[in-house]
């Protein structure tokens, strides 16, 4: 994995978050380099600036390397972005005194004179971000957007013009381009939330713009809803909750349970909380709080005494533009460490992702609950035996998994009775 960022005389050591994650992906891409190069080539002064969608702090660290007191407001919806940026500033001995943070629902500050953005994968979310900027940027404010050249087309430039101001793209460099938009000073209304029904569960769902499956139930969640685990559960985690559909239905199935909703996306956590309230899921027979909502990197910052007896999980297999299974690895390892003895991890995933191999390596057991042509539901139980502790270093597990049988194994046969 490359960790040395070098462009236009700026040298940094950058890591993804967490720094010991199980992937070979670097913490920046050529679009980050292009934006920094563009600023250096144009001798940009340190003005009050906003940075949006900085995955792990490459842009932030780059600007602070140019000017240590560059006034910056950082906007992100991803907790791993916040944690990764902080980690990389510390690693490169860069002072964060001139930084302020906002999430994608906070009010943006006035007085911004320059905006740097990375183009997100979710273009509905991108449109939302442009409209947010239109409400605070004075006419004439430059907005620089870094993206892969293949992602930039006439339609994208028209979207930017419609929501913020006229835009044009630079020449290609390392297969990336920098879009320059000049804000027109005309505020646009923010988009409303998306609302839809899940009639089979009698649930109403509302989604903010950066939440997966924005206007319908995704196929993986649907098979999970049809195959909830059996048992008596008092403490349940919806890990990577998205809009919270799995945790909401878990409360319907286990009305005495306490539900914990956790996601890397702040908008997802907010949507889950809105949906809990919208569907009035608090059990009137119970006293006190019955759900918590945490913006976090998997189970990283949960209290050490936190010991759920069921974790529901529909893992993502991408992080931004990168396709990766390291998030699933982290979710499974965190689940093993946090579950109480006898606790269950209940997972849905595409058949080709071979999650059964990972679960077998970590839990030393894995059962197929249900499957169809595309998805499989797997269940692993934490069994309290020292011999069944997971590998201390997950690199070993990954190496072993790469030598394991193809996912079309006997494990994907008929569900166990």
Phi, psi and omega in degrees: 000127178283131179239355184264109177271126182215116178202136175051039178083000179263125181240125181221154170252115187236138178233149168291168178249135353289159187295336178255036178288157187268069175208164178255022182273139178273168191271006180207172174226181184295335177294324174298313180299319183296318179297315179296315178301318179300317180295316181294315182298327181265008176052048181296132177277159181281090178254168179300113191233154172244139175241127185235132178068038176278103193306306182224022172096010180299316180292316180298312179295324178297314180293321179289338173286328177288315180215114187298337182251022181300119182286121188229139167246125182254126176247130176210151172259352186254126178296324179295332176292314179299311182293321180293320178297314178300316179301316184284330174295317178297316182298326182261013176054046178254133184282133180260017184297334182267008183262148166224151185245143168222152171265182189282004174243348178292157176286131179285146181287157173278165174084013177287132182250348181205140177234132170247132180227151163255138179291119179282163178292323183275107185284337172295319177295319177301315178300319177300316180296321178297317179296322175300316179296323182299336183279345184235340186276128173293155176303136179096354180288126179281138176236117182255125185239118179267136181201161171297142181301323182291344179273350185261123180214179182301319181298318180296315179297324177293323177298315179297316180298321182291326186260345184214313182166169182300144185222149175217157184248147179285178169292160182282138175220123183051041179064023176231163176222156174251121175273129174253118176247137175251114182302138181266359177077009181259113181290137175252148177291145178288150179292151175277163178290154176272134182235138179203169186248148168243084190298327182294340177249000183055049181237141170259137183236136173235138184234134167279172196291337183254026181258135182300145180058070193292329187223016177198166179282122180287157189297321180296317178296323182298314180293329177294317180299327180281350185222055177291151183294156177262144177141188176246116184235133182252334181227112188237136177250130167260096188269121190074053196292336187057230179282000174091010187303320181291317179293324178297314180290327176300322178294325176294321181283327183232077189297343179267001184277154172262129186250133178247119179259126184223134177205154175287338180267124178295323178295324177296313180299318179296320178295317178299318179294317177299320182289327175299313180293316183300323184265002173050060187268356176298130179284118183296343180278350180255149180256137174091188183295138181238003178206148171234158185224114188239128172270104189205164174274098185051232181252026189304316190249018176289149179305141184300332179278000181290117184223084178289160176254355175210132173237123175262136188211127172238083193293143170285151176242027172213155174226104189065233180276347187273131173271125188202150176252008184292334178291319176299316177305312183295319178300316183291318179294316177299320180298316179299316183293327188266329181301145173287163178301129184090353181291160188239137168255124184243114193235141170241144179194163174299140183303322187289349182281347173059043179297335180299330179293314179298314183295321178296320179295321186275310186267345184067016173200152179197133182236138173277123180267318181200159177201156171222197184295336186241324188241157176222142174252126183240151180225132176232143182243137177280118181247128188279084173218133181302326181293346183252015173296144179290164177305135180299326179243115184294346175303322179297317179298318180295318180298317179293320182297326181294340180261001183282169182299159176301147182303338178281063183255180180299336181297336181266021177281214181292143178301147175293146178279000000 
